[in-house]
Amino acid sequence: MKFEMYCNHCGHEWREDEENERCYECPQCHSESVYRSRYVICSCGTTVYCDGFTNECDGCGALYNGFGQRLSSPDQWDEDDRYGCFGPQND
């Protein structure tokens, strides 16, 4: 998992390979008003931001969870897992 940061104060953008204390302070203006976003690089080379529950690669359609772990294709998911909580309910 990698991190991309954006300073809300001066607009500076930078990336870190791992989480550390520097992620919360802008290296340019030292402001602590920093927005942090997690991302992974997909096997196709596309950057995938992991800000949601399920995140899709724009390059190849691969799915990643919010922790940057690649998920199997939805057609391989158990039907109860796929529709039990979020899909249509048959009462």
BAMI-540324 format. One record per atom (N, C-alpha, C, O): residue number from 1; residue in one letter; chain; atom name; x, y, z. Coordinates in Angstrom, 2 decimals, padded with zeros to 5 digits. Layout:
BEGIN
{NUM, 'A', 'A', 'CA', {X, Y, Z}}
...
//
This chain:
BEGIN
{1, 'M', 'A', 'N', {000.84, -001.17, 000.00}}
{1, 'M', 'A', 'CA', {000.00, 000.00, 000.00}}
{1, 'M', 'A', 'C', {000.89, 001.23, 000.00}}
{1, 'M', 'A', 'O', {001.84, 001.33, 000.77}}
{2, 'K', 'A', 'N', {000.56, 002.16, -000.86}}
{2, 'K', 'A', 'CA', {001.29, 003.42, -000.94}}
{2, 'K', 'A', 'C', {000.33, 004.55, -000.63}}
{2, 'K', 'A', 'O', {-000.89, 004.36, -000.62}}
{3, 'F', 'A', 'N', {000.88, 005.73, -000.37}}
{3, 'F', 'A', 'CA', {000.07, 006.86, 000.02}}
{3, 'F', 'A', 'C', {000.39, 008.07, -000.83}}
{3, 'F', 'A', 'O', {001.56, 008.35, -001.12}}
{4, 'E', 'A', 'N', {-000.65, 008.79, -001.23}}
{4, 'E', 'A', 'CA', {-000.51, 010.04, -001.96}}
{4, 'E', 'A', 'C', {-001.09, 011.13, -001.07}}
{4, 'E', 'A', 'O', {-002.21, 011.00, -000.57}}
{5, 'M', 'A', 'N', {-000.34, 012.21, -000.87}}
{5, 'M', 'A', 'CA', {-000.77, 013.28, 000.00}}
{5, 'M', 'A', 'C', {-000.94, 014.57, -000.78}}
{5, 'M', 'A', 'O', {-000.25, 014.82, -001.77}}
{6, 'Y', 'A', 'N', {-001.88, 015.39, -000.31}}
{6, 'Y', 'A', 'CA', {-002.14, 016.70, -000.89}}
{6, 'Y', 'A', 'C', {-002.27, 017.70, 000.26}}
{6, 'Y', 'A', 'O', {-003.07, 017.49, 001.17}}
{7, 'C', 'A', 'N', {-001.50, 018.77, 000.21}}
{7, 'C', 'A', 'CA', {-001.56, 019.80, 001.24}}
{7, 'C', 'A', 'C', {-002.69, 020.77, 000.91}}
{7, 'C', 'A', 'O', {-002.70, 021.40, -000.15}}
{8, 'N', 'A', 'N', {-003.63, 020.89, 001.82}}
{8, 'N', 'A', 'CA', {-004.76, 021.81, 001.63}}
{8, 'N', 'A', 'C', {-004.33, 023.27, 001.75}}
{8, 'N', 'A', 'O', {-005.04, 024.16, 001.30}}
{9, 'H', 'A', 'N', {-003.17, 023.52, 002.35}}
{9, 'H', 'A', 'CA', {-002.70, 024.88, 002.57}}
{9, 'H', 'A', 'C', {-001.96, 025.44, 001.35}}
{9, 'H', 'A', 'O', {-002.29, 026.53, 000.88}}
{10, 'C', 'A', 'N', {-000.97, 024.71, 000.82}}
{10, 'C', 'A', 'CA', {-000.16, 025.23, -000.28}}
{10, 'C', 'A', 'C', {-000.36, 024.48, -001.60}}
{10, 'C', 'A', 'O', {000.14, 024.92, -002.64}}
{11, 'G', 'A', 'N', {-001.07, 023.35, -001.58}}
{11, 'G', 'A', 'CA', {-001.33, 022.61, -002.82}}
{11, 'G', 'A', 'C', {-000.25, 021.63, -003.22}}
{11, 'G', 'A', 'O', {-000.34, 021.00, -004.27}}
{12, 'H', 'A', 'N', {000.78, 021.49, -002.40}}
{12, 'H', 'A', 'CA', {001.88, 020.56, -002.71}}
{12, 'H', 'A', 'C', {001.37, 019.11, -002.69}}
{12, 'H', 'A', 'O', {000.60, 018.74, -001.80}}
{13, 'E', 'A', 'N', {001.80, 018.31, -003.65}}
{13, 'E', 'A', 'CA', {001.45, 016.89, -003.71}}
{13, 'E', 'A', 'C', {002.71, 016.05, -003.63}}
{13, 'E', 'A', 'O', {003.74, 016.40, -004.21}}
{14, 'W', 'A', 'N', {002.63, 014.93, -002.90}}
{14, 'W', 'A', 'CA', {003.77, 014.02, -002.81}}
{14, 'W', 'A', 'C', {003.28, 012.63, -002.48}}
{14, 'W', 'A', 'O', {002.13, 012.44, -002.07}}
{15, 'R', 'A', 'N', {004.16, 011.64, -002.67}}
{15, 'R', 'A', 'CA', {003.84, 010.24, -002.41}}
{15, 'R', 'A', 'C', {004.82, 009.64, -001.42}}
{15, 'R', 'A', 'O', {005.99, 010.02, -001.37}}
{16, 'E', 'A', 'N', {004.32, 008.71, -000.64}}
{16, 'E', 'A', 'CA', {005.14, 007.95, 000.32}}
{16, 'E', 'A', 'C', {004.90, 006.47, 000.07}}
{16, 'E', 'A', 'O', {003.78, 006.07, -000.25}}
{17, 'D', 'A', 'N', {005.94, 005.66, 000.20}}
{17, 'D', 'A', 'CA', {005.81, 004.23, 000.00}}
{17, 'D', 'A', 'C', {005.21, 003.52, 001.21}}
{17, 'D', 'A', 'O', {004.72, 002.40, 001.09}}
{18, 'E', 'A', 'N', {005.26, 004.15, 002.36}}
{18, 'E', 'A', 'CA', {004.70, 003.54, 003.56}}
{18, 'E', 'A', 'C', {004.22, 004.64, 004.49}}
{18, 'E', 'A', 'O', {004.64, 005.79, 004.38}}
{19, 'E', 'A', 'N', {003.35, 004.26, 005.42}}
{19, 'E', 'A', 'CA', {002.82, 005.23, 006.36}}
{19, 'E', 'A', 'C', {003.87, 005.56, 007.41}}
{19, 'E', 'A', 'O', {004.50, 004.67, 007.98}}
{20, 'N', 'A', 'N', {004.05, 006.83, 007.66}}
{20, 'N', 'A', 'CA', {004.96, 007.27, 008.71}}
{20, 'N', 'A', 'C', {004.51, 008.65, 009.20}}
{20, 'N', 'A', 'O', {003.54, 009.20, 008.67}}
{21, 'E', 'A', 'N', {005.18, 009.18, 010.17}}
{21, 'E', 'A', 'CA', {004.78, 010.45, 010.76}}
{21, 'E', 'A', 'C', {004.83, 011.59, 009.76}}
{21, 'E', 'A', 'O', {004.07, 012.56, 009.88}}
{22, 'R', 'A', 'N', {005.71, 011.51, 008.76}}
{22, 'R', 'A', 'CA', {005.83, 012.58, 007.78}}
{22, 'R', 'A', 'C', {004.58, 012.69, 006.90}}
{22, 'R', 'A', 'O', {004.38, 013.72, 006.25}}
{23, 'C', 'A', 'N', {003.74, 011.66, 006.87}}
{23, 'C', 'A', 'CA', {002.53, 011.68, 006.04}}
{23, 'C', 'A', 'C', {001.56, 012.76, 006.49}}
{23, 'C', 'A', 'O', {000.68, 013.14, 005.72}}
{24, 'Y', 'A', 'N', {001.70, 013.26, 007.68}}
{24, 'Y', 'A', 'CA', {000.73, 014.19, 008.24}}
{24, 'Y', 'A', 'C', {001.22, 015.63, 008.26}}
{24, 'Y', 'A', 'O', {000.54, 016.51, 008.80}}
{25, 'E', 'A', 'N', {002.39, 015.89, 007.70}}
{25, 'E', 'A', 'CA', {002.92, 017.25, 007.64}}
{25, 'E', 'A', 'C', {003.49, 017.50, 006.26}}
{25, 'E', 'A', 'O', {004.27, 016.70, 005.74}}
{26, 'C', 'A', 'N', {003.12, 018.62, 005.66}}
{26, 'C', 'A', 'CA', {003.60, 018.98, 004.33}}
{26, 'C', 'A', 'C', {005.10, 019.27, 004.39}}
{26, 'C', 'A', 'O', {005.53, 020.07, 005.22}}
{27, 'P', 'A', 'N', {005.92, 018.64, 003.53}}
{27, 'P', 'A', 'CA', {007.36, 018.90, 003.55}}
{27, 'P', 'A', 'C', {007.72, 020.29, 003.02}}
{27, 'P', 'A', 'O', {008.83, 020.77, 003.24}}
{28, 'Q', 'A', 'N', {006.79, 020.93, 002.32}}
{28, 'Q', 'A', 'CA', {007.07, 022.24, 001.73}}
{28, 'Q', 'A', 'C', {006.73, 023.39, 002.69}}
{28, 'Q', 'A', 'O', {007.55, 024.28, 002.90}}
{29, 'C', 'A', 'N', {005.52, 023.37, 003.27}}
{29, 'C', 'A', 'CA', {005.11, 024.50, 004.12}}
{29, 'C', 'A', 'C', {004.92, 024.09, 005.59}}
{29, 'C', 'A', 'O', {004.66, 024.95, 006.43}}
{30, 'H', 'A', 'N', {005.05, 022.80, 005.89}}
{30, 'H', 'A', 'CA', {004.94, 022.25, 007.24}}
{30, 'H', 'A', 'C', {003.54, 022.35, 007.84}}
{30, 'H', 'A', 'O', {003.36, 022.25, 009.05}}
{31, 'S', 'A', 'N', {002.56, 022.56, 006.99}}
{31, 'S', 'A', 'CA', {001.17, 022.57, 007.44}}
{31, 'S', 'A', 'C', {000.74, 021.14, 007.77}}
{31, 'S', 'A', 'O', {001.22, 020.19, 007.15}}
{32, 'E', 'A', 'N', {-000.15, 021.00, 008.73}}
{32, 'E', 'A', 'CA', {-000.69, 019.69, 009.06}}
{32, 'E', 'A', 'C', {-002.07, 019.47, 008.43}}
{32, 'E', 'A', 'O', {-002.75, 018.50, 008.75}}
{33, 'S', 'A', 'N', {-002.46, 020.37, 007.54}}
{33, 'S', 'A', 'CA', {-003.74, 020.25, 006.84}}
{33, 'S', 'A', 'C', {-003.49, 019.43, 005.56}}
{33, 'S', 'A', 'O', {-003.41, 019.99, 004.46}}
{34, 'V', 'A', 'N', {-003.39, 018.10, 005.73}}
{34, 'V', 'A', 'CA', {-003.00, 017.22, 004.64}}
{34, 'V', 'A', 'C', {-004.09, 016.19, 004.39}}
{34, 'V', 'A', 'O', {-004.59, 015.55, 005.32}}
{35, 'Y', 'A', 'N', {-004.45, 016.02, 003.11}}
{35, 'Y', 'A', 'CA', {-005.38, 014.96, 002.72}}
{35, 'Y', 'A', 'C', {-004.55, 013.77, 002.26}}
{35, 'Y', 'A', 'O', {-003.64, 013.92, 001.45}}
{36, 'R', 'A', 'N', {-004.85, 012.59, 002.79}}
{36, 'R', 'A', 'CA', {-004.08, 011.38, 002.48}}
{36, 'R', 'A', 'C', {-004.97, 010.38, 001.77}}
{36, 'R', 'A', 'O', {-006.09, 010.12, 002.22}}
{37, 'S', 'A', 'N', {-004.47, 009.81, 000.67}}
{37, 'S', 'A', 'CA', {-005.21, 008.82, -000.09}}
{37, 'S', 'A', 'C', {-004.34, 007.58, -000.29}}
{37, 'S', 'A', 'O', {-003.15, 007.70, -000.59}}
{38, 'R', 'A', 'N', {-004.93, 006.39, -000.12}}
{38, 'R', 'A', 'CA', {-004.19, 005.14, -000.33}}
{38, 'R', 'A', 'C', {-004.33, 004.72, -001.80}}
{38, 'R', 'A', 'O', {-005.36, 004.95, -002.43}}
{39, 'Y', 'A', 'N', {-003.26, 004.09, -002.33}}
{39, 'Y', 'A', 'CA', {-003.33, 003.59, -003.69}}
{39, 'Y', 'A', 'C', {-002.41, 002.39, -003.87}}
{39, 'Y', 'A', 'O', {-001.49, 002.17, -003.08}}
{40, 'V', 'A', 'N', {-002.66, 001.62, -004.92}}
{40, 'V', 'A', 'CA', {-001.79, 000.53, -005.34}}
{40, 'V', 'A', 'C', {-001.57, 000.67, -006.83}}
{40, 'V', 'A', 'O', {-002.34, 001.32, -007.53}}
{41, 'I', 'A', 'N', {-000.51, 000.05, -007.31}}
{41, 'I', 'A', 'CA', {-000.26, -000.01, -008.74}}
{41, 'I', 'A', 'C', {-000.71, -001.39, -009.21}}
{41, 'I', 'A', 'O', {-000.17, -002.41, -008.78}}
{42, 'C', 'A', 'N', {-001.71, -001.43, -010.09}}
{42, 'C', 'A', 'CA', {-002.24, -002.69, -010.61}}
{42, 'C', 'A', 'C', {-001.19, -003.38, -011.48}}
{42, 'C', 'A', 'O', {-000.24, -002.75, -011.93}}
{43, 'S', 'A', 'N', {-001.36, -004.66, -011.69}}
{43, 'S', 'A', 'CA', {-000.42, -005.42, -012.53}}
{43, 'S', 'A', 'C', {-000.39, -004.89, -013.97}}
{43, 'S', 'A', 'O', {000.58, -005.13, -014.69}}
{44, 'C', 'A', 'N', {-001.44, -004.16, -014.39}}
{44, 'C', 'A', 'CA', {-001.45, -003.57, -015.74}}
{44, 'C', 'A', 'C', {-000.74, -002.22, -015.77}}
{44, 'C', 'A', 'O', {-000.57, -001.63, -016.83}}
{45, 'G', 'A', 'N', {-000.31, -001.72, -014.59}}
{45, 'G', 'A', 'CA', {000.42, -000.47, -014.51}}
{45, 'G', 'A', 'C', {-000.42, 000.74, -014.15}}
{45, 'G', 'A', 'O', {000.12, 001.84, -014.01}}
{46, 'T', 'A', 'N', {-001.73, 000.58, -014.00}}
{46, 'T', 'A', 'CA', {-002.62, 001.69, -013.68}}
{46, 'T', 'A', 'C', {-002.66, 001.93, -012.17}}
{46, 'T', 'A', 'O', {-002.65, 000.98, -011.39}}
{47, 'T', 'A', 'N', {-002.70, 003.18, -011.76}}
{47, 'T', 'A', 'CA', {-002.84, 003.53, -010.35}}
{47, 'T', 'A', 'C', {-004.30, 003.37, -009.95}}
{47, 'T', 'A', 'O', {-005.20, 003.91, -010.60}}
{48, 'V', 'A', 'N', {-004.54, 002.62, -008.87}}
{48, 'V', 'A', 'CA', {-005.89, 002.40, -008.36}}
{48, 'V', 'A', 'C', {-005.97, 002.99, -006.96}}
{48, 'V', 'A', 'O', {-005.25, 002.56, -006.06}}
{49, 'Y', 'A', 'N', {-006.83, 003.99, -006.78}}
{49, 'Y', 'A', 'CA', {-007.02, 004.62, -005.47}}
{49, 'Y', 'A', 'C', {-007.98, 003.77, -004.66}}
{49, 'Y', 'A', 'O', {-009.06, 003.42, -005.13}}
{50, 'C', 'A', 'N', {-007.60, 003.45, -003.44}}
{50, 'C', 'A', 'CA', {-008.36, 002.53, -002.58}}
{50, 'C', 'A', 'C', {-009.12, 003.31, -001.51}}
{50, 'C', 'A', 'O', {-008.90, 003.12, -000.32}}
{51, 'D', 'A', 'N', {-010.00, 004.18, -001.97}}
{51, 'D', 'A', 'CA', {-010.77, 005.03, -001.06}}
{51, 'D', 'A', 'C', {-012.14, 004.46, -000.75}}
{51, 'D', 'A', 'O', {-012.84, 004.99, 000.11}}
{52, 'G', 'A', 'N', {-012.55, 003.40, -001.44}}
{52, 'G', 'A', 'CA', {-013.87, 002.83, -001.22}}
{52, 'G', 'A', 'C', {-013.81, 001.40, -000.74}}
{52, 'G', 'A', 'O', {-012.74, 000.85, -000.51}}
{53, 'F', 'A', 'N', {-014.99, 000.81, -000.58}}
{53, 'F', 'A', 'CA', {-015.10, -000.59, -000.15}}
{53, 'F', 'A', 'C', {-014.54, -001.52, -001.23}}
{53, 'F', 'A', 'O', {-013.77, -002.43, -000.93}}
{54, 'T', 'A', 'N', {-014.94, -001.28, -002.48}}
{54, 'T', 'A', 'CA', {-014.42, -002.02, -003.63}}
{54, 'T', 'A', 'C', {-013.98, -000.99, -004.66}}
{54, 'T', 'A', 'O', {-014.72, -000.05, -004.95}}
{55, 'N', 'A', 'N', {-012.77, -001.16, -005.21}}
{55, 'N', 'A', 'CA', {-012.18, -000.18, -006.12}}
{55, 'N', 'A', 'C', {-011.77, -000.88, -007.41}}
{55, 'N', 'A', 'O', {-011.05, -001.88, -007.37}}
{56, 'E', 'A', 'N', {-012.21, -000.36, -008.53}}
{56, 'E', 'A', 'CA', {-011.97, -001.00, -009.83}}
{56, 'E', 'A', 'C', {-010.86, -000.29, -010.59}}
{56, 'E', 'A', 'O', {-010.82, 000.93, -010.63}}
{57, 'C', 'A', 'N', {-009.97, -001.08, -011.19}}
{57, 'C', 'A', 'CA', {-008.90, -000.55, -012.02}}
{57, 'C', 'A', 'C', {-009.50, -000.08, -013.34}}
{57, 'C', 'A', 'O', {-010.22, -000.82, -014.00}}
{58, 'D', 'A', 'N', {-009.21, 001.16, -013.72}}
{58, 'D', 'A', 'CA', {-009.69, 001.70, -014.99}}
{58, 'D', 'A', 'C', {-009.01, 001.07, -016.18}}
{58, 'D', 'A', 'O', {-009.55, 001.10, -017.29}}
{59, 'G', 'A', 'N', {-007.83, 000.49, -015.97}}
{59, 'G', 'A', 'CA', {-007.09, -000.10, -017.07}}
{59, 'G', 'A', 'C', {-007.54, -001.49, -017.48}}
{59, 'G', 'A', 'O', {-007.68, -001.78, -018.66}}
{60, 'C', 'A', 'N', {-007.79, -002.36, -016.48}}
{60, 'C', 'A', 'CA', {-008.11, -003.75, -016.81}}
{60, 'C', 'A', 'C', {-009.36, -004.28, -016.11}}
{60, 'C', 'A', 'O', {-009.79, -005.40, -016.39}}
{61, 'G', 'A', 'N', {-009.94, -003.50, -015.20}}
{61, 'G', 'A', 'CA', {-011.15, -003.92, -014.51}}
{61, 'G', 'A', 'C', {-010.92, -004.76, -013.25}}
{61, 'G', 'A', 'O', {-011.89, -005.22, -012.65}}
{62, 'A', 'A', 'N', {-009.68, -004.95, -012.86}}
{62, 'A', 'A', 'CA', {-009.40, -005.72, -011.64}}
{62, 'A', 'A', 'C', {-009.98, -004.99, -010.44}}
{62, 'A', 'A', 'O', {-010.05, -003.76, -010.42}}
{63, 'L', 'A', 'N', {-010.40, -005.75, -009.43}}
{63, 'L', 'A', 'CA', {-011.00, -005.18, -008.23}}
{63, 'L', 'A', 'C', {-010.04, -005.27, -007.05}}
{63, 'L', 'A', 'O', {-009.31, -006.25, -006.89}}
{64, 'Y', 'A', 'N', {-010.05, -004.22, -006.23}}
{64, 'Y', 'A', 'CA', {-009.22, -004.16, -005.02}}
{64, 'Y', 'A', 'C', {-010.09, -003.71, -003.86}}
{64, 'Y', 'A', 'O', {-011.03, -002.94, -004.05}}
{65, 'N', 'A', 'N', {-009.79, -004.20, -002.67}}
{65, 'N', 'A', 'CA', {-010.52, -003.74, -001.49}}
{65, 'N', 'A', 'C', {-009.86, -002.46, -000.97}}
{65, 'N', 'A', 'O', {-008.88, -001.99, -001.55}}
{66, 'G', 'A', 'N', {-010.38, -001.92, 000.12}}
{66, 'G', 'A', 'CA', {-009.86, -000.68, 000.68}}
{66, 'G', 'A', 'C', {-008.47, -000.77, 001.25}}
{66, 'G', 'A', 'O', {-007.85, 000.25, 001.55}}
{67, 'F', 'A', 'N', {-007.96, -002.00, 001.43}}
{67, 'F', 'A', 'CA', {-006.60, -002.21, 001.94}}
{67, 'F', 'A', 'C', {-005.60, -002.50, 000.82}}
{67, 'F', 'A', 'O', {-004.43, -002.76, 001.09}}
{68, 'G', 'A', 'N', {-006.06, -002.44, -000.44}}
{68, 'G', 'A', 'CA', {-005.17, -002.66, -001.58}}
{68, 'G', 'A', 'C', {-004.98, -004.10, -001.96}}
{68, 'G', 'A', 'O', {-004.09, -004.42, -002.75}}
{69, 'Q', 'A', 'N', {-005.78, -005.00, -001.41}}
{69, 'Q', 'A', 'CA', {-005.68, -006.42, -001.75}}
{69, 'Q', 'A', 'C', {-006.54, -006.69, -002.99}}
{69, 'Q', 'A', 'O', {-007.70, -006.27, -003.07}}
{70, 'R', 'A', 'N', {-005.96, -007.41, -003.94}}
{70, 'R', 'A', 'CA', {-006.71, -007.73, -005.15}}
{70, 'R', 'A', 'C', {-007.79, -008.77, -004.83}}
{70, 'R', 'A', 'O', {-007.54, -009.74, -004.13}}
{71, 'L', 'A', 'N', {-008.98, -008.54, -005.36}}
{71, 'L', 'A', 'CA', {-010.11, -009.43, -005.15}}
{71, 'L', 'A', 'C', {-010.32, -010.32, -006.36}}
{71, 'L', 'A', 'O', {-009.95, -009.96, -007.48}}
{72, 'S', 'A', 'N', {-010.91, -011.47, -006.14}}
{72, 'S', 'A', 'CA', {-011.25, -012.35, -007.26}}
{72, 'S', 'A', 'C', {-012.42, -011.73, -008.03}}
{72, 'S', 'A', 'O', {-013.07, -010.80, -007.54}}
{73, 'S', 'A', 'N', {-012.66, -012.22, -009.21}}
{73, 'S', 'A', 'CA', {-013.75, -011.74, -010.05}}
{73, 'S', 'A', 'C', {-015.09, -012.03, -009.38}}
{73, 'S', 'A', 'O', {-015.24, -013.08, -008.77}}
{74, 'P', 'A', 'N', {-016.08, -011.12, -009.46}}
{74, 'P', 'A', 'CA', {-017.37, -011.34, -008.81}}
{74, 'P', 'A', 'C', {-018.07, -012.63, -009.25}}
{74, 'P', 'A', 'O', {-018.84, -013.19, -008.47}}
{75, 'D', 'A', 'N', {-017.82, -013.11, -010.46}}
{75, 'D', 'A', 'CA', {-018.46, -014.37, -010.88}}
{75, 'D', 'A', 'C', {-017.90, -015.57, -010.12}}
{75, 'D', 'A', 'O', {-018.47, -016.66, -010.19}}
{76, 'Q', 'A', 'N', {-016.80, -015.40, -009.40}}
{76, 'Q', 'A', 'CA', {-016.24, -016.47, -008.58}}
{76, 'Q', 'A', 'C', {-016.70, -016.38, -007.13}}
{76, 'Q', 'A', 'O', {-016.42, -017.28, -006.34}}
{77, 'W', 'A', 'N', {-017.41, -015.31, -006.76}}
{77, 'W', 'A', 'CA', {-017.89, -015.14, -005.40}}
{77, 'W', 'A', 'C', {-019.09, -016.05, -005.16}}
{77, 'W', 'A', 'O', {-019.85, -016.35, -006.08}}
{78, 'D', 'A', 'N', {-019.24, -016.48, -003.92}}
{78, 'D', 'A', 'CA', {-020.39, -017.26, -003.52}}
{78, 'D', 'A', 'C', {-021.64, -016.38, -003.66}}
{78, 'D', 'A', 'O', {-021.62, -015.20, -003.30}}
{79, 'E', 'A', 'N', {-022.72, -016.94, -004.18}}
{79, 'E', 'A', 'CA', {-023.92, -016.14, -004.44}}
{79, 'E', 'A', 'C', {-024.44, -015.47, -003.18}}
{79, 'E', 'A', 'O', {-024.91, -014.33, -003.25}}
{80, 'D', 'A', 'N', {-024.37, -016.13, -002.03}}
{80, 'D', 'A', 'CA', {-024.82, -015.51, -000.78}}
{80, 'D', 'A', 'C', {-023.96, -014.30, -000.42}}
{80, 'D', 'A', 'O', {-024.47, -013.29, 000.06}}
{81, 'D', 'A', 'N', {-022.65, -014.41, -000.66}}
{81, 'D', 'A', 'CA', {-021.76, -013.28, -000.39}}
{81, 'D', 'A', 'C', {-022.03, -012.13, -001.34}}
{81, 'D', 'A', 'O', {-021.96, -010.96, -000.96}}
{82, 'R', 'A', 'N', {-022.33, -012.46, -002.59}}
{82, 'R', 'A', 'CA', {-022.51, -011.45, -003.60}}
{82, 'R', 'A', 'C', {-023.81, -010.68, -003.42}}
{82, 'R', 'A', 'O', {-023.84, -009.46, -003.59}}
{83, 'Y', 'A', 'N', {-024.88, -011.37, -003.07}}
{83, 'Y', 'A', 'CA', {-026.19, -010.72, -003.01}}
{83, 'Y', 'A', 'C', {-026.80, -010.66, -001.61}}
{83, 'Y', 'A', 'O', {-027.76, -009.92, -001.40}}
{84, 'G', 'A', 'N', {-026.26, -011.42, -000.66}}
{84, 'G', 'A', 'CA', {-026.87, -011.52, 000.65}}
{84, 'G', 'A', 'C', {-027.07, -010.19, 001.37}}
{84, 'G', 'A', 'O', {-028.12, -009.95, 001.96}}
{85, 'C', 'A', 'N', {-026.06, -009.33, 001.33}}
{85, 'C', 'A', 'CA', {-026.15, -008.07, 002.06}}
{85, 'C', 'A', 'C', {-026.56, -006.89, 001.18}}
{85, 'C', 'A', 'O', {-027.26, -005.99, 001.65}}
{86, 'F', 'A', 'N', {-026.14, -006.89, -000.08}}
{86, 'F', 'A', 'CA', {-026.30, -005.70, -000.89}}
{86, 'F', 'A', 'C', {-027.26, -005.87, -002.06}}
{86, 'F', 'A', 'O', {-027.74, -004.87, -002.61}}
{87, 'G', 'A', 'N', {-027.57, -007.09, -002.45}}
{87, 'G', 'A', 'CA', {-028.38, -007.32, -003.64}}
{87, 'G', 'A', 'C', {-029.86, -007.33, -003.35}}
{87, 'G', 'A', 'O', {-030.30, -007.05, -002.23}}
{88, 'P', 'A', 'N', {-030.64, -007.64, -004.38}}
{88, 'P', 'A', 'CA', {-032.09, -007.69, -004.20}}
{88, 'P', 'A', 'C', {-032.48, -008.76, -003.20}}
{88, 'P', 'A', 'O', {-031.88, -009.84, -003.17}}
{89, 'Q', 'A', 'N', {-033.47, -008.48, -002.41}}
{89, 'Q', 'A', 'CA', {-033.95, -009.42, -001.39}}
{89, 'Q', 'A', 'C', {-035.19, -010.14, -001.88}}
{89, 'Q', 'A', 'O', {-036.12, -009.51, -002.39}}
{90, 'N', 'A', 'N', {-035.22, -011.46, -001.74}}
{90, 'N', 'A', 'CA', {-036.38, -012.26, -002.10}}
{90, 'N', 'A', 'C', {-037.05, -012.73, -000.81}}
{90, 'N', 'A', 'O', {-036.64, -013.73, -000.21}}
{91, 'D', 'A', 'N', {-038.07, -011.99, -000.38}}
{91, 'D', 'A', 'CA', {-038.75, -012.32, 000.87}}
{91, 'D', 'A', 'C', {-039.91, -013.23, 000.65}}
{91, 'D', 'A', 'O', {-040.59, -013.61, 001.60}}
//
